[in-house]
Amino acid sequence: MVDAVSTVANAESKISSGQTQLFDNFETFLTLLTAQLKNQDPLSPLDSNEFTAQLTQMAGVEQQLLTNDLLKGMIAAQNSNALSNAAAYIGKDATAIWSTSRLEDGKANWSYELADNASTVSLEVLDSKGQIVWRGDGAKTGGVHDFNWDGKTTGGGQLDDGGVYSLRVTAKDAMGNAVGSQTLIRGRVTSVEMYDGTPYVTIGNSIMPLENLISLEERAASTTPQPADTEEDDTSLLGTLANALNPLSYLS
């Protein structure tokens, strides 16, 4: 779906550019035609066939402008539908291939996946300039692992909230060969927005294109047991005991 949205966004850009050019050509055509009519030789007026051909060309350009307006309207409707479809993801638990997160309340969270067991796993947190601010070792078994960073540098300094950081994972086996890995963001989808015709989702402190999601799960409903309503049963039991202790109840 997202690939289609990206294609639509590109088409909209091309249509807008083409429409501007067509409109300029249309204005130029009208100017030239008006000047030609005003300055034609009365003794040798403009040939009617040529004049008709020029009017036909003008009508064709005008029709193209109207067609472009219609296409832009259709594209806008498709973008609206894409946002509505993406909004259905809000409240669901998702996993996305993404490495960037914002530091909030002194923490940033990532997950990473190893294709196989590794001999060494190096985790590096990079700032927005690509500089390494923290480095450490990670879990070495194949599968998905969570990594919670406390916002501190390798030297122990605390970084300010609001910065954007990314996690880089480097895994190698006992022979020094690279082990496949990928950085993930996991959590609940809290919002959806459109940027340049492409839907983006927010998971935790990360914002990423919808197309980066690789799994989606419905959040389980609460299964907390509710206390039984025993008021009616208690009332019924008291009534039975009262009748049993009242000998006149048998005469009624």
MARVEX-422575 format. One record per residue (C-alpha): residue in three letters; residue number from 1; z, y, x. Coordinates in pm, 1 decimal, padded with zeros to 6 digits. Example, Ala and Ser with C-alpha at 12.3 -4.5 7.8 and 13.67 -1.06 7.14 Angstrom:
residues 2
+-----+-----+----------+----------+----------+
|   r |   k |        w |        v |        u |
+-----+-----+----------+----------+----------+
| ala |   1 |  00780.0 | -00450.0 |  01230.0 |
| ser |   2 |  00714.0 | -00106.0 |  01367.0 |
+-----+-----+----------+----------+----------+
end
This chain:
residues 252
+-----+-----+----------+----------+----------+
|   r |   k |        w |        v |        u |
+-----+-----+----------+----------+----------+
| met |   1 |  00000.0 |  00000.0 |  00000.0 |
| val |   2 |  00091.3 |  00240.3 |  00280.7 |
| asp |   3 | -00239.2 |  00179.9 |  00461.5 |
| ala |   4 | -00415.2 |  00283.7 |  00143.6 |
| val |   5 | -00200.1 |  00597.0 |  00121.6 |
| ser |   6 | -00286.4 |  00688.0 |  00481.3 |
| thr |   7 | -00655.2 |  00642.3 |  00403.8 |
| val |   8 | -00619.1 |  00863.3 |  00097.2 |
| ala |   9 | -00446.3 |  01131.4 |  00306.2 |
| asn |  10 | -00732.9 |  01128.3 |  00556.8 |
| ala |  11 | -00985.0 |  01148.0 |  00274.9 |
| glu |  12 | -00803.6 |  01444.8 |  00124.0 |
| ser |  13 | -00815.8 |  01627.2 |  00456.0 |
| lys |  14 | -01188.5 |  01563.9 |  00492.3 |
| ile |  15 | -01254.7 |  01673.2 |  00133.6 |
| ser |  16 | -01064.3 |  01998.7 |  00186.0 |
| ser |  17 | -01257.2 |  02069.6 |  00503.3 |
| gly |  18 | -01588.0 |  01982.6 |  00340.3 |
| gln |  19 | -01509.7 |  02190.5 |  00035.9 |
| thr |  20 | -01440.9 |  02497.6 |  00249.7 |
| gln |  21 | -01774.8 |  02454.0 |  00423.1 |
| leu |  22 | -01957.3 |  02400.3 |  00093.4 |
| phe |  23 | -01798.0 |  02708.9 | -00057.0 |
| asp |  24 | -01902.0 |  02919.6 |  00243.3 |
| asn |  25 | -02256.8 |  02783.6 |  00217.1 |
| phe |  26 | -02258.4 |  02852.4 | -00156.2 |
| glu |  27 | -02151.8 |  03213.9 | -00104.0 |
| thr |  28 | -02411.0 |  03259.1 |  00170.4 |
| phe |  29 | -02680.8 |  03107.5 | -00052.8 |
| leu |  30 | -02601.7 |  03347.0 | -00338.5 |
| thr |  31 | -02605.4 |  03644.7 | -00102.0 |
| leu |  32 | -02943.8 |  03547.7 |  00042.8 |
| leu |  33 | -03093.4 |  03471.3 | -00299.5 |
| thr |  34 | -02974.3 |  03803.7 | -00441.4 |
| ala |  35 | -03114.3 |  03992.1 | -00142.9 |
| gln |  36 | -03444.0 |  03806.5 | -00176.8 |
| leu |  37 | -03476.4 |  03899.1 | -00545.5 |
| lys |  38 | -03388.3 |  04264.3 | -00485.7 |
| asn |  39 | -03634.6 |  04303.2 | -00199.4 |
| gln |  40 | -03929.0 |  04097.3 | -00324.3 |
| asp |  41 | -04272.6 |  04257.4 | -00331.5 |
| pro |  42 | -04354.0 |  04361.4 | -00690.8 |
| leu |  43 | -04720.9 |  04290.3 | -00624.3 |
| ser |  44 | -04639.2 |  03945.0 | -00486.4 |
| pro |  45 | -04324.2 |  03824.9 | -00664.3 |
| leu |  46 | -04133.7 |  03515.0 | -00564.9 |
| asp |  47 | -04317.6 |  03195.8 | -00652.7 |
| ser |  48 | -04163.9 |  03045.7 | -00966.6 |
| asn |  49 | -04169.1 |  02691.2 | -00826.9 |
| glu |  50 | -03989.0 |  02799.6 | -00510.8 |
| phe |  51 | -03739.1 |  03000.8 | -00716.4 |
| thr |  52 | -03670.6 |  02696.3 | -00937.8 |
| ala |  53 | -03615.9 |  02477.5 | -00630.8 |
| gln |  54 | -03366.0 |  02725.5 | -00490.7 |
| leu |  55 | -03178.2 |  02740.8 | -00822.4 |
| thr |  56 | -03166.5 |  02359.4 | -00825.1 |
| gln |  57 | -03016.7 |  02359.3 | -00477.5 |
| met |  58 | -02757.6 |  02612.2 | -00588.5 |
| ala |  59 | -02667.6 |  02398.3 | -00889.7 |
| gly |  60 | -02630.7 |  02096.6 | -00660.4 |
| val |  61 | -02387.5 |  02280.4 | -00433.1 |
| glu |  62 | -02184.8 |  02398.1 | -00733.1 |
| gln |  63 | -02172.1 |  02042.2 | -00868.1 |
| gln |  64 | -02046.5 |  01918.1 | -00529.7 |
| leu |  65 | -01767.1 |  02175.2 | -00538.7 |
| leu |  66 | -01662.1 |  02054.7 | -00884.2 |
| thr |  67 | -01675.7 |  01693.0 | -00766.7 |
| asn |  68 | -01448.6 |  01774.6 | -00471.8 |
| asp |  69 | -01196.7 |  01936.1 | -00706.8 |
| leu |  70 | -01196.7 |  01619.4 | -00916.3 |
| leu |  71 | -01147.1 |  01398.4 | -00608.4 |
| lys |  72 | -00856.4 |  01612.5 | -00489.0 |
| gly |  73 | -00693.8 |  01574.8 | -00830.6 |
| met |  74 | -00733.8 |  01196.7 | -00814.6 |
| ile |  75 | -00584.6 |  01188.4 | -00464.3 |
| ala |  76 | -00285.4 |  01393.7 | -00576.9 |
| ala |  77 | -00228.3 |  01146.9 | -00860.8 |
| gln |  78 | -00243.4 |  00853.7 | -00616.9 |
| asn |  79 |  00011.4 |  01021.2 | -00387.9 |
| ser |  80 |  00241.3 |  01069.7 | -00686.6 |
| asn |  81 |  00208.0 |  00701.5 | -00775.4 |
| ala |  82 |  00280.6 |  00602.2 | -00415.4 |
| leu |  83 |  00603.1 |  00803.2 | -00420.5 |
| ser |  84 |  00703.9 |  00650.8 | -00754.3 |
| asn |  85 |  00642.6 |  00299.6 | -00620.4 |
| ala |  86 |  00839.4 |  00371.4 | -00302.4 |
| ala |  87 |  01129.6 |  00509.8 | -00507.4 |
| ala |  88 |  01185.4 |  00157.5 | -00640.1 |
| tyr |  89 |  01316.3 |  00065.7 | -00292.0 |
| ile |  90 |  01618.1 |  00298.0 | -00320.8 |
| gly |  91 |  01945.0 |  00103.2 | -00334.0 |
| lys |  92 |  01798.4 | -00210.1 | -00175.7 |
| asp |  93 |  01891.0 | -00356.2 |  00161.8 |
| ala |  94 |  01600.8 | -00328.6 |  00405.6 |
| thr |  95 |  01507.5 | -00416.6 |  00762.5 |
| ala |  96 |  01256.7 | -00202.7 |  00950.4 |
| ile |  97 |  01098.7 | -00212.2 |  01295.2 |
| trp |  98 |  01224.7 |  00122.0 |  01424.4 |
| ser |  99 |  01413.6 |  00240.2 |  01730.2 |
| thr | 100 |  01522.7 |  00595.5 |  01646.0 |
| ser | 101 |  01852.2 |  00701.3 |  01491.2 |
| arg | 102 |  02055.7 |  01020.1 |  01460.6 |
| leu | 103 |  02408.9 |  01042.6 |  01601.4 |
| glu | 104 |  02645.7 |  01116.7 |  01312.6 |
| asp | 105 |  03027.2 |  01108.8 |  01314.3 |
| gly | 106 |  03014.4 |  00993.2 |  01675.1 |
| lys | 107 |  02811.3 |  00679.4 |  01610.6 |
| ala | 108 |  02460.3 |  00540.5 |  01577.1 |
| asn | 109 |  02366.4 |  00187.9 |  01474.0 |
| trp | 110 |  02075.5 | -00038.0 |  01560.5 |
| ser | 111 |  01988.4 | -00405.1 |  01549.3 |
| tyr | 112 |  01762.4 | -00595.5 |  01786.6 |
| glu | 113 |  01595.0 | -00932.9 |  01773.5 |
| leu | 114 |  01524.3 | -01172.2 |  02060.5 |
| ala | 115 |  01244.0 | -01424.2 |  02027.2 |
| asp | 116 |  01438.7 | -01676.0 |  02238.3 |
| asn | 117 |  01753.1 | -01713.6 |  02448.5 |
| ala | 118 |  01755.2 | -01478.6 |  02747.5 |
| ser | 119 |  01925.3 | -01481.1 |  03085.0 |
| thr | 120 |  01969.5 | -01102.6 |  03095.5 |
| val | 121 |  01955.0 | -00841.2 |  02820.0 |
| ser | 122 |  01966.6 | -00470.8 |  02903.9 |
| leu | 123 |  02030.6 | -00213.3 |  02632.8 |
| glu | 124 |  01944.7 |  00150.1 |  02699.3 |
| val | 125 |  02004.4 |  00451.4 |  02473.6 |
| leu | 126 |  01755.4 |  00733.0 |  02535.0 |
| asp | 127 |  01773.4 |  01092.6 |  02416.7 |
| ser | 128 |  01485.4 |  01286.9 |  02259.0 |
| lys | 129 |  01351.0 |  01370.6 |  02607.8 |
| gly | 130 |  01336.5 |  01004.4 |  02710.6 |
| gln | 131 |  01635.7 |  01030.9 |  02944.1 |
| ile | 132 |  01876.6 |  00733.9 |  02957.6 |
| val | 133 |  02222.4 |  00843.7 |  02842.9 |
| trp | 134 |  02384.0 |  00500.0 |  02815.0 |
| arg | 135 |  02310.4 |  00157.4 |  02960.4 |
| gly | 136 |  02481.5 | -00176.2 |  02905.4 |
| asp | 137 |  02435.7 | -00548.4 |  02848.7 |
| gly | 138 |  02352.8 | -00707.1 |  02515.5 |
| ala | 139 |  02387.1 | -01046.9 |  02348.8 |
| lys | 140 |  02158.1 | -01308.0 |  02503.6 |
| thr | 141 |  02104.3 | -01563.8 |  02229.4 |
| gly | 142 |  01784.1 | -01568.4 |  02029.7 |
| gly | 143 |  01795.9 | -01405.9 |  01687.4 |
| val | 144 |  01916.1 | -01076.2 |  01541.0 |
| his | 145 |  02213.6 | -00885.5 |  01685.3 |
| asp | 146 |  02379.5 | -00560.1 |  01582.7 |
| phe | 147 |  02456.7 | -00281.2 |  01828.9 |
| asn | 148 |  02695.6 |  00000.1 |  01739.1 |
| trp | 149 |  02697.9 |  00292.9 |  01980.7 |
| asp | 150 |  02995.2 |  00531.4 |  01993.9 |
| gly | 151 |  02795.6 |  00827.6 |  02121.0 |
| lys | 152 |  02938.5 |  00811.9 |  02471.3 |
| thr | 153 |  02735.3 |  00827.4 |  02790.5 |
| thr | 154 |  02755.5 |  00564.9 |  03064.2 |
| gly | 155 |  02995.8 |  00798.0 |  03244.5 |
| gly | 156 |  03224.1 |  00823.2 |  02940.7 |
| gly | 157 |  03127.7 |  01168.6 |  02811.6 |
| gln | 158 |  03104.0 |  01221.8 |  02436.2 |
| leu | 159 |  02771.4 |  01351.6 |  02301.4 |
| asp | 160 |  02752.9 |  01593.3 |  02008.1 |
| asp | 161 |  02650.9 |  01484.9 |  01661.5 |
| gly | 162 |  02302.4 |  01564.2 |  01537.6 |
| gly | 163 |  02107.2 |  01441.3 |  01837.9 |
| val | 164 |  01825.1 |  01189.2 |  01793.0 |
| tyr | 165 |  01838.4 |  00880.2 |  02012.9 |
| ser | 166 |  01643.2 |  00559.0 |  02052.5 |
| leu | 167 |  01736.2 |  00211.6 |  02169.5 |
| arg | 168 |  01533.8 |  00023.7 |  02430.0 |
| val | 169 |  01583.1 | -00350.4 |  02478.3 |
| thr | 170 |  01470.8 | -00537.7 |  02790.1 |
| ala | 171 |  01524.0 | -00914.8 |  02793.1 |
| lys | 172 |  01430.8 | -01165.8 |  03063.9 |
| asp | 173 |  01469.5 | -01541.1 |  03108.9 |
| ala | 174 |  01608.7 | -01723.0 |  03414.5 |
| met | 175 |  01267.3 | -01702.8 |  03584.6 |
| gly | 176 |  01249.0 | -01326.9 |  03538.3 |
| asn | 177 |  00986.0 | -01348.4 |  03265.6 |
| ala | 178 |  01005.0 | -01111.2 |  02972.6 |
| val | 179 |  01153.8 | -01243.6 |  02648.5 |
| gly | 180 |  01004.3 | -01097.8 |  02333.5 |
| ser | 181 |  01226.9 | -00843.2 |  02159.2 |
| gln | 182 |  01209.0 | -00571.5 |  01896.6 |
| thr | 183 |  01444.0 | -00296.0 |  01785.4 |
| leu | 184 |  01539.2 | -00285.7 |  01419.0 |
| ile | 185 |  01714.1 | -00061.4 |  01170.2 |
| arg | 186 |  01902.7 | -00244.0 |  00895.4 |
| gly | 187 |  02085.2 | -00105.2 |  00595.5 |
| arg | 188 |  02056.0 |  00038.5 |  00249.7 |
| val | 189 |  01759.8 |  00256.6 |  00149.6 |
| thr | 190 |  01912.5 |  00583.1 |  00029.3 |
| ser | 191 |  01611.0 |  00809.8 | -00025.1 |
| val | 192 |  01230.8 |  00833.8 | -00021.1 |
| glu | 193 |  01020.7 |  01137.5 |  00074.6 |
| met | 194 |  00652.9 |  01218.6 |  00125.5 |
| tyr | 195 |  00522.5 |  01363.6 |  00452.7 |
| asp | 196 |  00149.6 |  01439.6 |  00479.5 |
| gly | 197 |  00073.6 |  01193.3 |  00201.2 |
| thr | 198 |  00276.2 |  00908.7 |  00356.6 |
| pro | 199 |  00605.4 |  00782.2 |  00204.5 |
| tyr | 200 |  00909.1 |  00775.3 |  00433.5 |
| val | 201 |  01240.5 |  00601.8 |  00364.3 |
| thr | 202 |  01591.2 |  00679.9 |  00485.4 |
| ile | 203 |  01811.1 |  00394.8 |  00607.2 |
| gly | 204 |  02147.8 |  00500.7 |  00744.0 |
| asn | 205 |  02082.4 |  00779.2 |  00996.9 |
| ser | 206 |  01712.9 |  00691.2 |  01041.4 |
| ile | 207 |  01397.2 |  00812.7 |  00867.1 |
| met | 208 |  01083.6 |  00601.8 |  00907.0 |
| pro | 209 |  00744.6 |  00535.9 |  00741.4 |
| leu | 210 |  00761.5 |  00288.9 |  00455.6 |
| glu | 211 |  00506.8 |  00070.1 |  00634.7 |
| asn | 212 |  00767.5 | -00010.8 |  00903.0 |
| leu | 213 |  00977.4 | -00212.1 |  00657.3 |
| ile | 214 |  00953.7 | -00585.7 |  00721.9 |
| ser | 215 |  01201.7 | -00717.4 |  00463.3 |
| leu | 216 |  01367.6 | -00600.9 |  00145.6 |
| glu | 217 |  01652.6 | -00753.0 | -00051.4 |
| glu | 218 |  01807.0 | -00671.4 | -00387.1 |
| arg | 219 |  02168.2 | -00566.8 | -00343.6 |
| ala | 220 |  02391.7 | -00829.8 | -00505.0 |
| ala | 221 |  02579.4 | -00725.4 | -00816.4 |
| ser | 222 |  02958.5 | -00718.5 | -00809.4 |
| thr | 223 |  03117.5 | -01056.2 | -00885.2 |
| thr | 224 |  03481.3 | -00936.1 | -00906.5 |
| pro | 225 |  03648.5 | -01139.7 | -01183.0 |
| gln | 226 |  03770.1 | -00937.2 | -01477.3 |
| pro | 227 |  04117.9 | -01002.2 | -01625.5 |
| ala | 228 |  04108.2 | -01193.7 | -01949.8 |
| asp | 229 |  04190.6 | -01006.2 | -02268.3 |
| thr | 230 |  04498.1 | -01196.0 | -02396.9 |
| glu | 231 |  04629.7 | -00939.9 | -02644.0 |
| glu | 232 |  04471.2 | -01108.3 | -02944.0 |
| asp | 233 |  04588.6 | -01455.6 | -02835.1 |
| asp | 234 |  04944.3 | -01329.9 | -02779.1 |
| thr | 235 |  04950.8 | -01171.0 | -03125.5 |
| ser | 236 |  04825.1 | -01489.8 | -03285.2 |
| leu | 237 |  05091.7 | -01696.5 | -03105.7 |
| leu | 238 |  05375.4 | -01464.6 | -03218.9 |
| gly | 239 |  05249.9 | -01486.9 | -03577.8 |
| thr | 240 |  05255.1 | -01866.5 | -03564.5 |
| leu | 241 |  05610.4 | -01871.8 | -03430.3 |
| ala | 242 |  05726.0 | -01627.0 | -03699.6 |
| asn | 243 |  05584.5 | -01844.9 | -03976.1 |
| ala | 244 |  05739.3 | -02153.0 | -03825.2 |
| leu | 245 |  06086.2 | -01990.9 | -03828.5 |
| asn | 246 |  06048.1 | -01857.8 | -04185.6 |
| pro | 247 |  06100.9 | -02136.7 | -04444.1 |
| leu | 248 |  05951.3 | -01923.4 | -04725.1 |
| ser | 249 |  05615.1 | -01921.3 | -04548.0 |
| tyr | 250 |  05557.4 | -02277.9 | -04662.2 |
| leu | 251 |  05589.9 | -02169.0 | -05028.8 |
| ser | 252 |  05319.8 | -01909.0 | -05013.8 |
+-----+-----+----------+----------+----------+
end
